[in-house]
Amino acid sequence: MRFTRRQWIGGCLAGAVRHGSGLAAQYRGVEVGVQSISFQDRPLEAMLEAVSQIGIGTVELWSGHVEPANQTGAALRKWRLGADLDHFRKIRALFDRRRIRLSSYDIPFRTQCTDAEIDRMFEMARALGVVTISSSSEIGMAARLAEFARKHRVRVGFHNLSDPKSGLFAQPDDYRKALNGRSEYLGVTLDTGHLTAVGFDPIEFLKEFHRRVFVIHLKDRKRNQGPPVPFGQGDTPVREILLAVRDHGWKIPVEIECQYATPDIVREVGRLRDYVRQTLEGA
């Protein structure tokens, strides 16, 4: 069964604007949430408590809040293949009880993953109730993942990092190479800060790729591999990105991501959310 982009958008944005709990999920037509890696200092339920405290109604879930800590390689593969899918359904229930929308799941597909492991990772996403996965992956994984994405009817947005020599997605040409002529189940999770750090303009990227961008990780960084910084203090055109999404009517969820040191992450994410809200609700 094939899905149009409009059908995918409808499924992804169901329940947006503002939940009955009063948590805000949308400003001026732009869905705004948080990437849960921003709260990597605390476990899943404490992360959800922080999100509720701030008043954010949408979350992209980082796999570090789901999978066992300090397991990699064969040990992590064994856990993934053996994990009961009820584990993921129970996680979804935690979101539902708090009336926080679980928008997408962030988990890396890497070349060393077996086919059985990849298949299981898609099943995990379905058990979480999401239809979009964000993934930091090698460029060559696009061809391999296309059939899995189609089989499970789950989109994969390839997340860009800031090392063009790593073999992972990092620059526009990587997406041209990987996505050209391939399934619409494959697309982009755009990290605005990382793209800035390697010398590219996120606005120009969005003009070219907006139809294939499934998620935006909103981050501010300095150019030339500079550090992540609060919104408005780096070289990423954060304000212009938000206004472009709003004014063009691009139905792309925006997930705030905070990965710089701060003494109070809850307060800081709240401050970043306020920056986004004030930008979108301004003239």
C-alpha positions, 0 to 999 in steps of 0.5 A: 500500500502506498501513501501520499505525503498528505496522508503521511502528514495527517497521520503524523500530526493527528492530535497536534495543536494543544492537548487536553492536558494543556501541553502545547504542541503547535504554534502558528501551525508549526508542531514544536516538541523536544528531542528526549536526548536533551534530558539524557541525564535522567531516565525515561519517566523523569524525562517525561516529568520534565517535559510535562513541567515545561509544558511541551506536548510532543517528543521525539524519543531517543533510543537511550531512553528505551534500550539498556545502558552500556550495551553495544554490539552483540550484547545490544543485538541480543537484547533487541532480538529478545525484547518483548514488544510489550516493553515498547507498548508500555512506554507508549502508554506512559506518553499517552497517560501524560497526553504527550504525543510521541512523534518519532523514534530516534535509533541508529541503523548501522552497517553492522546491524543484521537483517533480523535486527533491523527488522526488529527495530522497525517492529519496535517503532510500530509498537511505540505507535510511531510511523517515523524513525530518525536515524544516524546511519551510513550513507550506503544504508539507504538502499538496504533500508528501503524494503524494510521501511516499505514493509513496515510502512515506517519512514526513515529520516536520515539524521546528519552529523558534522563529520563529512569523512565519517561515511555518515550523512553530513552534507547535502550531496549525501542526501542527493546520492542516497535519496535520488530515485528511492522510495518516499519512505526514505528522507531527512531528519535535518539537524540544523546545528550540525549542518551549520557546523560543516559550512552549509545553510539550513535554509538553502537545504530546506528549499531543496529538500523540504518535501523529503524532510520528516523532522527538524532537530533545532540546534544552534552551532558555530561554523567550522565545527563550533560548539552548540550554543543557546538559540541566537548565539551561534551561526545557525539561522534559527529564527529564519528556519522557524519562519520559513517552516511557518510561512511556507506551510511546511508540515515538518515537526520541529524538535528542540535539541539542547546538548550544551552544558547548563546547570538546569536543563529543564529551565534551559529547554523551557527558555529555548521553547519560549524563544521558538514560541515568541518567534513563531507567534511574532510578526 
